[in-house]
Amino acid sequence: MKRDVSARFEIIPGYWDRKWIFFGERKWVRPIHRFDGYIGNKRFSRELPDDKYHRILDEQATTPTIIMVVAERRTIWWAFRSEVYYHSDDEQDPEVIKGLILQKWQRDERRRERAIETARRDAEHDC
């Protein structure tokens, strides 16, 4: 489970499209949301309709939600509590993904606490 700090949603604005340049019926193309996820320098994108985008935003507050599946890389991007993560596609259960993310947060917090303790001990030793 890795956090994708480069991942982002962009809004592609709507526009009027014509079948022919001078004549023809004009058609409004609705704005869409595009998700860009990265592994290294490689970008993977997915366009999302408005309703799907808002569903992801609503659900990710409490449950990890799939944003994008890239079959050729066997990778799934997940949104959870306003952050984006990617993980191999061998696990697709949101409860397991939630557990993996929470464990990662706990490990990071313990590592920070140990670093602060080490710095304080070093400062006491120098005095």
C-alpha positions as CSV (number, residue, x, y, z in Angstrom):
1,M,0.0,0.0,0.0
2,K,1.6,3.2,-1.2
3,R,0.3,6.8,-1.0
4,D,0.2,8.6,-4.3
5,V,1.1,12.2,-3.5
6,S,1.0,13.2,-7.1
7,A,-2.5,11.9,-7.8
8,R,-5.1,14.6,-8.6
9,F,-8.6,15.2,-10.0
10,E,-9.0,17.8,-12.7
11,I,-12.1,19.3,-14.2
12,I,-12.2,19.3,-18.0
13,P,-14.5,22.1,-18.9
14,G,-17.5,21.6,-21.2
15,Y,-17.7,23.0,-24.7
16,W,-19.9,23.3,-27.7
17,D,-19.1,20.8,-30.5
18,R,-20.1,21.0,-34.1
19,K,-20.3,18.1,-36.5
20,W,-19.4,20.4,-39.4
21,I,-17.4,23.6,-39.2
22,F,-19.9,26.0,-40.9
23,F,-23.1,24.1,-40.8
24,G,-24.5,21.5,-38.5
25,E,-26.0,20.9,-35.2
26,R,-24.2,22.2,-32.2
27,K,-24.0,19.8,-29.3
28,W,-23.0,20.6,-25.7
29,V,-20.3,18.3,-24.3
30,R,-20.6,18.3,-20.5
31,P,-17.6,18.9,-18.3
32,I,-16.0,15.8,-16.9
33,H,-13.6,15.0,-14.1
34,R,-10.3,13.3,-14.9
35,F,-8.3,11.4,-12.3
36,D,-4.5,11.1,-12.9
37,G,-2.5,8.6,-10.8
38,Y,1.2,8.0,-11.1
39,I,3.6,5.2,-10.6
40,G,7.1,6.7,-11.0
41,N,7.0,8.9,-14.0
42,K,4.2,6.9,-15.7
43,R,0.8,8.6,-15.7
44,F,-2.5,6.7,-15.7
45,S,-5.8,8.5,-16.3
46,R,-9.5,7.9,-16.0
47,E,-12.4,10.1,-16.9
48,L,-15.3,10.1,-14.5
49,P,-18.8,11.4,-15.0
50,D,-20.1,13.9,-12.4
51,D,-22.2,11.5,-10.5
52,K,-19.4,8.9,-10.2
53,Y,-17.0,11.6,-9.0
54,H,-19.4,12.8,-6.3
55,R,-20.1,9.3,-5.2
56,I,-16.4,8.6,-4.8
57,L,-16.0,11.8,-2.7
58,D,-18.9,10.9,-0.5
59,E,-17.9,7.3,0.1
60,Q,-14.2,7.9,0.6
61,A,-14.8,9.8,3.9
62,T,-15.6,6.5,5.7
63,T,-14.7,3.6,3.3
64,P,-11.8,3.1,0.9
65,T,-13.3,3.6,-2.6
66,I,-11.9,2.4,-5.9
67,I,-11.0,5.3,-8.2
68,M,-9.2,3.4,-11.0
69,V,-8.1,-0.1,-12.0
70,V,-5.2,-0.5,-14.3
71,A,-5.2,-4.1,-15.4
72,E,-1.9,-4.1,-17.3
73,R,-0.1,-2.9,-14.1
74,R,-2.3,-5.0,-11.8
75,T,-2.9,-1.9,-9.7
76,I,-5.9,-0.3,-8.1
77,W,-6.1,3.3,-6.9
78,W,-8.1,3.9,-3.8
79,A,-9.4,7.1,-2.1
80,F,-9.7,7.2,1.7
81,R,-10.1,10.2,3.9
82,S,-9.0,12.7,1.3
83,E,-5.8,10.8,0.3
84,V,-5.1,8.5,-2.6
85,Y,-3.3,5.1,-2.4
86,Y,-2.4,2.4,-4.8
87,H,-2.1,-1.3,-4.2
88,S,-1.8,-4.5,-6.2
89,D,-5.1,-5.8,-7.5
90,D,-4.9,-9.1,-5.6
91,E,-6.9,-7.4,-2.8
92,Q,-10.2,-5.7,-3.6
93,D,-12.0,-5.9,-0.3
94,P,-12.5,-2.3,1.1
95,E,-12.3,-3.5,4.7
96,V,-8.9,-5.1,4.1
97,I,-7.7,-2.0,2.4
98,K,-8.9,0.2,5.2
99,G,-7.0,-2.1,7.7
100,L,-3.8,-1.8,5.6
101,I,-4.1,2.0,5.4
102,L,-4.8,2.3,9.2
103,Q,-1.8,0.0,10.0
104,K,0.4,2.2,7.8
105,W,-0.7,5.3,9.6
106,Q,0.0,3.7,13.0
107,R,3.5,2.6,11.9
108,D,4.2,6.1,10.7
109,E,3.0,7.6,14.0
110,R,5.2,5.2,16.0
111,R,8.2,6.0,13.8
112,R,7.7,9.7,14.4
113,E,7.3,9.2,18.2
114,R,10.6,7.2,18.3
115,A,12.4,9.9,16.3
116,I,11.2,12.5,18.8
117,E,12.3,10.4,21.7
118,T,15.7,9.9,20.1
119,A,16.2,13.6,19.5
120,R,15.2,14.4,23.1
121,R,17.6,11.8,24.5
122,D,20.4,13.2,22.3
123,A,19.6,16.8,23.5
124,E,19.7,15.7,27.2
125,H,23.0,13.9,26.5
126,D,24.6,17.0,25.0
127,C,23.7,19.2,28.1
